[in-house]
Amino acid sequence: MFSVVKDFPNLPALAVHYIPMAPSPNGARNPDLSVSFVGIQLKNPVIAASGTFGYGIEFEDIVHLNKLGGFVVKGLSKEPMAGNPPPRLFETAAGMLNAIGLQNIGARAFVDEKLPKLRQIQDIVVLANVFGYTREDYERTIQILNEGEGIAAYELNVSCPNTAHGGIQFGSDPRSLDEVVSLARRNSKRPLIVKLSPNVTSIAQMAHVAQEAGADAISLVNTFVAMAIDADTRKPRIANVTAGLSGPAIKPIALRMVYDAAKAVKIPVIGMGGISTAVDIVEFMLAGASAVQIGTASYWDPCATEKIVDGLRDWCLEHKVQRLADLTNGLVLD
């Protein structure tokens, strides 16, 4: 497992700002951090995002997995994938570019090798990210995952290029999105979360399409298409030329998109994009998120998710918030 602490030593913008607070006063009641969506109960809203937490097993000796609300495993495809050639990661002023290429062991290996180990860990919530390049890829991957035990829900990554339709992303075309979500819904034995791409004209429209096609919830945002160039060599910093931008740089845009999407649908929204503090989580929940995912911060500090859970509890104590779930859609506009 690569470490951003080692490979990106100059990334202060991604530091997790956690300041422990004094113990709660005598008689103070610990806040209720639990949230729920699509029938899944989480002990808190903090979910480790796909692609930044391996298959969960890799973090078992670093993070108390059962302290998190849950985690999403690396994107899984019908067959194993080697991913893109290096360089495929690059530090930016306030974030990170990545073009990993969805490297993974494949759905079958995950069910046979990783899932049994995850089931041995008590009190964890595992979500499986699913992707494909054709509708049939999604269908077969979900069918394989249906055979496994211990998966709470599927998260459908629709930011992949639909090779059957000229390479356009499923998540950027309403018709393609409707088709792949409808197909996944028919095949899925578990709740279906659709992870939306931010690289669209109207996130509200795509959120509504996903809802009408059968999504039980939506998660957003995925990374923004971006690039970096080495002025000395005049070459792209990433072998793939373009890559996905994540980290604090995208947070204000992600927050706005979560707000827009939450107003457009009646299903739960999971927010993500540049979250690195407990206050960030509060902001996303006020904008309409029922839970959040944390990604790039885990590269900076592998224990970021667990620390942020502690910070969230302290924030609630300080602000006398007894039930965190009550903050969802609590933005005051007057």
N, C-alpha and C positions, 0 to 999 in steps of 0.2 A: 504494500500500500504506500503510495507516494505521499509526501508531507509537504504542504504548502509552507509550513514553518521553515523547513529546510530549503525548499526550492524557490520560495518567494519571501526572502528575509525582509524586504522593504515594503510590507503591506500593512501599515498601521491603520489604514481606513477600515480594515476588516476585523480589527481587534474586538473581542467581545467585552464590552464595558460592564463588568459586574462588580459592584461594591457591596460586600456583605453588610447587612444591617444588624443591629443589636437584636437579641431575642425579643419576642413579643412580650408586652407587659403582662403581669399576672392577671389571669382571667380573660385575656384576649383570645378570641376563638380563631383558629386557623381558617383562612378563607377556603371556600370550595372552588378549586380550580378545574373541576371536571366539566367536560363538554360532551355532547353527543351529536351524531348526524347519521342518517341512513341506518338507524338501528345499532350503530356502533358506539359503545361507551368508552370514552377516553378519560384517563385520570387527570389530564391537563391538555391544553390545545397544541402542545409542541410536538410536531411530527418531523422527523429527519427526512429530508427530501431525497428523491431518487437520484442516483448518480453520484451522490456525495457520501454515502454511508455503506457502500459495498452491498453485501447481502445481509448485513447486520452482524453476522458472526465475527467479522473482522474487528468490530468495535467492542466485542464482549468483554475484553480485558481492560478496556479504557473507559467505557461508559456503562453505568448501570442502566441497561436497556429497559428494565421494568420501571424506571423512574420517568421515562418519556411517555408522552401520549401514545406514540407509535412511531413506526418508520416505514418508508417505502423503499423496497429493494431496487437495485439497478434494473434498468429497462430490460425486459426479457423478450426474446424473439423466438420464432419457430425453430431456428437452427442457431448454433453458436456463431458468434461474429468476432473477428479480430480487431475491428475498429480501424480508425484512420492512422496513417503513418505519422511519426513525430516530425517536427514539434507540433503539439496539439494543445498546449496550455501556455498562456501568457498573462503576466500581471499587468494590469492597467492602473491608472492613477487612483481609482476608487472602485476597483472590482477585478474581475478576471475574465479572460476569454478562454473558451474551451471548444475543442472540436474533437472530442474523444471518439466519436463515430459509433456510439452505442455498443461498445465492446461488452460482450456478455457470454455466459456459458451455455445459454439456450434454456428454454422452458423445461425440457425433459431432465436435464442435469440438475436444474434447480429443485424440481419436485423430488428427484431421487437422492440428491446429495446434500443440499442445503436445508430444505424444509424439515427433514427429520431432526436435524440439530437445533433448529429454531424452536421446534415443538418441545424440546427438553428444557427450554428457558421459561420459567413461570411468569405469568401475568404480563405478557407483551402483546402488542397489536401489530400484525404484519400486513402490509398492503403490497400488492405486486403490480409493478408498472409494466405495461404491455405495449409493444409497438410492432409495426410491420410496414412493408412497402407496397402491399396490395391488401385488399379487403380479406382475401383468403388467408394471408399471413396472420392477420389479427384473429380470424376465426379459429385457425388451427392452434395458435398459441393459447388462446383462452380454453379451448377444449382440453389441451394438455394440463393446464393449471387447474382445471376443474377436478382433476383426479387427485390433487394434493389436499392434505388436511392442514388447517392452521392458517389459512389466508382469510383475512377479514373482508377484503374488497379488492377490486381491480382498479388501477388508475390507467386510463387509456391515453397514451402519448400520441397526439394527432399532429405533431410537428414534423412528421417524417414525409419525405417526398413520395407521392403516389406514382410509382413507376409505370403503372398501367395507364396513367393519364398525363403523360408528358412531364412528370416530375413535380407537378404542383403539390404543395403540402395539403394533406387532408384538412388541417385546421385552418387553412386560409381560404377555402372555397366552401360556401354553404352546402352545396349539393354533395360534395365529397364527404363533408363532415356528417351530414345527415345519413348518408349511406353506411359509413363505417360504424357510427354509433348505433344505428338500428341493427346492424348485423351483430355487433358485440352484445347488444342487449338480448337478442334472441338466443345467443349461445352461452351467456354468462349465468352461472348458478349463484353468483355473489353480487352484492351491490356494485354499481358501476360509477366511477368517478372519471370525468373527462377533463384532461389537463389541456387547457387552451393555450394557443400561441398568441403572443402579443403583437405579432407582425401582421396585423389586419387593420382594415379601415374602421370597423365598428366591433369592439369587443362585446357590446351589448347584443348585437345581432347574432354573433356566433354563440354566445351563452344561451340565447333563446333557442337557437337551432338545436344545440346539444340537449337542452331540456325537452324539447318536443320530440326528439328522436329516441328518448328513453333514458337519458342520464339521470342517475339518482342524486348526483352532486357534481359540481365542477371545481377544478383547482386552477389557479392562475396567479402569476403569469410564468410561462416558460421563458427561456432566455431570448434576448433581442439579437437579431442578426447584426454583426459588427465585424470590424477588422482592424488590424494594426500593421504598420509598415516600418521596416528598419531603414532609416534615411541614409545610413552609411552604405549598406549593401544594396539598397533599393529593392529589397525582396520583402514579401509578406512575412510577418512574424509566425504565422500559422501555415503549416504545409497545405491545409485545405483552403487557404486564402481567407475565406470568411469563417466566422466562429460565433458562438453564442456568448453574449455579454451578461454577466451576473454580478451580484455584489451590491454594496451600498449605492453605487451610481444609479441603479435602476429603481430604487425604492419609491421615489415620488411618483414615477410613472405607473409602477405596479399598484401603488395605493389607489391612484385614480381609476385604474382599470378594474380593480376589485370593487370599488364603489359603484362604477357604471354597471358592472355585471350583476351585482347584488340587487340593484334596482330593477333589472330586466327579467329576473327569474324568481321562482318561488322555491327552488331547491337550494340546499345548503351550498355555501361557497367556502372553499379553503384558499386562503391567501398566501402568497409567497412573493419574494423578490426583494433582496437586500436586507432581510431581517437579521439583526445581530444583537439586539437588546430586548429586554422585557417591555420597554416602552414602545418599541416597534410593533410588538404583538398587540398591545392595547390599541394602537392606531389602526391596525388592520381589522381588528374586531369591531371597532367603532364604525369603520367604513363598510362593514357588512359580513366579515368573515366569521364563520363558526369555529374554525381552527386554522392553524398556519403550518407552513413547512419551512424549515431552515436548511439551506444548502451550503452556500459558499463559506459561511462562518465556520462550518465543520472542517474545512480545509485549513483555515487559519489556526483553529484550536479544535482538535478532535473532541474535546469535552464541552464545546460551546453549547450544545443542546441542553445538557444536564445543568450547566451553570445558569442558563437562561430560565430554566424552570424554577430554580431557587430565586433568581431575580424577580420572577413574576410573582411568586408568593410574597416576597418582601414589598413589592410595589402595591399589592392589594392590601397588605397590612397598613402600609403608610397612608394609603388613600381611603382606608376604611371600606373597601369593596369586599363584601362577604361572599358574593357569588359571581365568579368571573363571567359565566355565560350570559349574564344580564347585559354585558357591554355590547354584544353583537347588535349592529344597526343602531347604536346609541349616539351617533353623531348629532350634535346640537347645531342647528342652522339658524336659529334666531339671533 
